[in-house]
Amino acid sequence: MGEEFWKHAVLVPPRSSPTSVHLKLDPDVFAFFKQQGKGHITRMQDVLKAYVKAQQGR
């Protein structure tokens, strides 16, 4: 790769690895997400991320 390629290159640091945790949820909360099908864990993570972002914006 020549100089032209590197001219506009941007250094992107590696993302940190997710932390594995054991989390106890109320059965109704877990059922709500699980009934929506595959990807329920990811959806729970997305809700937590949105909460963190909202709290940081205060």
C-alpha positions as CSV (number, residue, x, y, z in Angstrom):
1,M,0.0,0.0,0.0
2,G,1.4,3.3,-1.0
3,E,1.6,6.7,0.7
4,E,-1.7,7.8,-0.7
5,F,-3.5,5.0,1.1
6,W,-2.0,5.9,4.5
7,K,-2.5,9.7,4.0
8,H,-6.1,9.5,5.2
9,A,-5.8,6.5,7.5
10,V,-7.3,6.8,11.0
11,L,-6.0,4.9,14.0
12,V,-8.9,3.0,15.6
13,P,-8.1,1.6,19.0
14,P,-9.3,-1.9,19.7
15,R,-12.6,-2.2,21.6
16,S,-12.4,-3.7,25.1
17,S,-13.8,-7.1,25.6
18,P,-17.2,-7.4,27.2
19,T,-17.3,-8.3,30.9
20,S,-19.1,-11.6,31.7
21,V,-21.4,-11.3,34.7
22,H,-24.0,-13.5,36.4
23,L,-27.2,-11.4,36.6
24,K,-30.4,-12.4,38.4
25,L,-33.5,-11.0,36.7
26,D,-37.1,-11.1,37.7
27,P,-38.8,-13.9,35.7
28,D,-41.3,-11.4,34.1
29,V,-38.5,-9.2,32.9
30,F,-36.6,-12.1,31.4
31,A,-39.8,-13.5,29.8
32,F,-40.5,-10.1,28.3
33,F,-37.3,-10.0,26.4
34,K,-37.1,-13.7,25.6
35,Q,-40.7,-13.8,24.1
36,Q,-39.4,-11.4,21.4
37,G,-37.2,-14.2,20.1
38,K,-33.5,-14.6,19.2
39,G,-31.3,-11.8,20.3
40,H,-32.9,-11.2,23.7
41,I,-29.6,-10.9,25.5
42,T,-28.5,-8.3,23.0
43,R,-31.7,-6.3,23.4
44,M,-31.2,-6.3,27.2
45,Q,-27.7,-5.0,26.6
46,D,-29.1,-2.3,24.3
47,V,-31.6,-1.2,27.0
48,L,-28.8,-0.9,29.6
49,K,-26.6,1.1,27.2
50,A,-29.4,3.5,26.5
51,Y,-30.0,3.9,30.3
52,V,-26.3,4.7,30.8
53,K,-26.2,7.2,28.0
54,A,-29.3,8.9,29.3
55,Q,-27.8,9.1,32.8
56,Q,-24.6,10.5,31.5
57,G,-26.4,13.3,29.7
58,R,-27.9,14.7,32.9
